[in-house]
Amino acid sequence: MIRSELIQKIAAENPELSTKDIERLVNCFFDAITTQLADGGRVELRGFGAFSTRERKARIGRNPRTGESVHVPAKRVPYFKPGKEMRERLNV
């Protein structure tokens, strides 16, 4: 499911809300999660899961076309851990 499909699904289930309001709400939701992660925080949604970041160390990679060694800098990457309820629903 992509963002526009999510907005359409929410709009179909809530006809009293305008599509623009739903789009604004979805954008605010994702922006809040992104901002919290960028600040080094964590976002936990009970029953759904938790978003956090993980550190990746700097390393030497290879360019697949040329085989040349390339320095890959250290970075933070997003990580999602599904909650117990979600795992149970997926494995029914």
VEXLUMTI-64961 format. One record per residue (C-alpha): y, x, z. Coordinates in steps of 0.1 Angstrom, whole numbers, padded with zeros to 4 digits, always signed. Layout:
% VEXLUMTI-64961
<r><c2>Y</c2><c1>X</c1><c3>Z</c3></r>
...
//
This chain:
% VEXLUMTI-64961
<r><c2>+0000</c2><c1>+0000</c1><c3>+0000</c3></r>
<r><c2>+0034</c2><c1>+0013</c1><c3>-0009</c3></r>
<r><c2>+0067</c2><c1>+0005</c1><c3>+0008</c3></r>
<r><c2>+0077</c2><c1>-0023</c1><c3>-0017</c3></r>
<r><c2>+0043</c2><c1>-0040</c1><c3>-0013</c3></r>
<r><c2>+0047</c2><c1>-0039</c1><c3>+0025</c3></r>
<r><c2>+0081</c2><c1>-0055</c1><c3>+0021</c3></r>
<r><c2>+0067</c2><c1>-0082</c1><c3>-0002</c3></r>
<r><c2>+0038</c2><c1>-0089</c1><c3>+0022</c3></r>
<r><c2>+0062</c2><c1>-0093</c1><c3>+0052</c3></r>
<r><c2>+0084</c2><c1>-0115</c1><c3>+0031</c3></r>
<r><c2>+0055</c2><c1>-0137</c1><c3>+0021</c3></r>
<r><c2>+0045</c2><c1>-0141</c1><c3>+0058</c3></r>
<r><c2>+0081</c2><c1>-0148</c1><c3>+0070</c3></r>
<r><c2>+0098</c2><c1>-0170</c1><c3>+0044</c3></r>
<r><c2>+0128</c2><c1>-0176</c1><c3>+0068</c3></r>
<r><c2>+0138</c2><c1>-0139</c1><c3>+0064</c3></r>
<r><c2>+0156</c2><c1>-0126</c1><c3>+0033</c3></r>
<r><c2>+0140</c2><c1>-0097</c1><c3>+0014</c3></r>
<r><c2>+0171</c2><c1>-0076</c1><c3>+0020</c3></r>
<r><c2>+0168</c2><c1>-0081</c1><c3>+0057</c3></r>
<r><c2>+0131</c2><c1>-0071</c1><c3>+0057</c3></r>
<r><c2>+0139</c2><c1>-0041</c1><c3>+0035</c3></r>
<r><c2>+0166</c2><c1>-0030</c1><c3>+0060</c3></r>
<r><c2>+0142</c2><c1>-0035</c1><c3>+0089</c3></r>
<r><c2>+0114</c2><c1>-0014</c1><c3>+0072</c3></r>
<r><c2>+0138</c2><c1>+0013</c1><c3>+0063</c3></r>
<r><c2>+0152</c2><c1>+0014</c1><c3>+0099</c3></r>
<r><c2>+0116</c2><c1>+0016</c1><c3>+0113</c3></r>
<r><c2>+0106</c2><c1>+0046</c1><c3>+0091</c3></r>
<r><c2>+0140</c2><c1>+0063</c1><c3>+0097</c3></r>
<r><c2>+0135</c2><c1>+0060</c1><c3>+0134</c3></r>
<r><c2>+0101</c2><c1>+0076</c1><c3>+0132</c3></r>
<r><c2>+0113</c2><c1>+0104</c1><c3>+0110</c3></r>
<r><c2>+0143</c2><c1>+0111</c1><c3>+0132</c3></r>
<r><c2>+0121</c2><c1>+0112</c1><c3>+0163</c3></r>
<r><c2>+0097</c2><c1>+0136</c1><c3>+0147</c3></r>
<r><c2>+0125</c2><c1>+0158</c1><c3>+0133</c3></r>
<r><c2>+0139</c2><c1>+0161</c1><c3>+0169</c3></r>
<r><c2>+0105</c2><c1>+0174</c1><c3>+0180</c3></r>
<r><c2>+0094</c2><c1>+0141</c1><c3>+0196</c3></r>
<r><c2>+0064</c2><c1>+0118</c1><c3>+0193</c3></r>
<r><c2>+0061</c2><c1>+0081</c1><c3>+0184</c3></r>
<r><c2>+0033</c2><c1>+0061</c1><c3>+0198</c3></r>
<r><c2>+0025</c2><c1>+0025</c1><c3>+0187</c3></r>
<r><c2>-0001</c2><c1>+0010</c1><c3>+0210</c3></r>
<r><c2>-0032</c2><c1>-0002</c1><c3>+0191</c3></r>
<r><c2>-0020</c2><c1>+0015</c1><c3>+0159</c3></r>
<r><c2>-0017</c2><c1>+0052</c1><c3>+0166</c3></r>
<r><c2>+0006</c2><c1>+0081</c1><c3>+0173</c3></r>
<r><c2>+0028</c2><c1>+0102</c1><c3>+0150</c3></r>
<r><c2>+0036</c2><c1>+0138</c1><c3>+0160</c3></r>
<r><c2>+0041</c2><c1>+0172</c1><c3>+0144</c3></r>
<r><c2>+0019</c2><c1>+0202</c1><c3>+0143</c3></r>
<r><c2>+0030</c2><c1>+0239</c1><c3>+0139</c3></r>
<r><c2>+0016</c2><c1>+0258</c1><c3>+0109</c3></r>
<r><c2>+0017</c2><c1>+0296</c1><c3>+0112</c3></r>
<r><c2>+0032</c2><c1>+0317</c1><c3>+0084</c3></r>
<r><c2>+0005</c2><c1>+0330</c1><c3>+0061</c3></r>
<r><c2>-0002</c2><c1>+0347</c1><c3>+0028</c3></r>
<r><c2>-0011</c2><c1>+0323</c1><c3>+0000</c3></r>
<r><c2>-0020</c2><c1>+0327</c1><c3>-0036</c3></r>
<r><c2>-0004</c2><c1>+0314</c1><c3>-0067</c3></r>
<r><c2>-0033</c2><c1>+0296</c1><c3>-0085</c3></r>
<r><c2>-0019</c2><c1>+0303</c1><c3>-0120</c3></r>
<r><c2>-0012</c2><c1>+0340</c1><c3>-0116</c3></r>
<r><c2>-0033</c2><c1>+0350</c1><c3>-0086</c3></r>
<r><c2>-0002</c2><c1>+0367</c1><c3>-0071</c3></r>
<r><c2>+0001</c2><c1>+0368</c1><c3>-0033</c3></r>
<r><c2>+0029</c2><c1>+0346</c1><c3>-0020</c3></r>
<r><c2>+0044</c2><c1>+0344</c1><c3>+0015</c3></r>
<r><c2>+0042</c2><c1>+0309</c1><c3>+0029</c3></r>
<r><c2>+0066</c2><c1>+0305</c1><c3>+0059</c3></r>
<r><c2>+0058</c2><c1>+0288</c1><c3>+0092</c3></r>
<r><c2>+0066</c2><c1>+0251</c1><c3>+0092</c3></r>
<r><c2>+0061</c2><c1>+0219</c1><c3>+0111</c3></r>
<r><c2>+0040</c2><c1>+0192</c1><c3>+0095</c3></r>
<r><c2>+0036</c2><c1>+0155</c1><c3>+0104</c3></r>
<r><c2>+0004</c2><c1>+0144</c1><c3>+0120</c3></r>
<r><c2>-0010</c2><c1>+0109</c1><c3>+0126</c3></r>
<r><c2>-0037</c2><c1>+0101</c1><c3>+0152</c3></r>
<r><c2>-0051</c2><c1>+0066</c1><c3>+0149</c3></r>
<r><c2>-0054</c2><c1>+0045</c1><c3>+0180</c3></r>
<r><c2>-0086</c2><c1>+0032</c1><c3>+0195</c3></r>
<r><c2>-0080</c2><c1>-0004</c1><c3>+0182</c3></r>
<r><c2>-0075</c2><c1>+0009</c1><c3>+0146</c3></r>
<r><c2>-0106</c2><c1>+0031</c1><c3>+0148</c3></r>
<r><c2>-0127</c2><c1>+0002</c1><c3>+0160</c3></r>
<r><c2>-0114</c2><c1>-0022</c1><c3>+0133</c3></r>
<r><c2>-0121</c2><c1>+0004</c1><c3>+0106</c3></r>
<r><c2>-0156</c2><c1>+0010</c1><c3>+0118</c3></r>
<r><c2>-0168</c2><c1>-0026</c1><c3>+0123</c3></r>
//
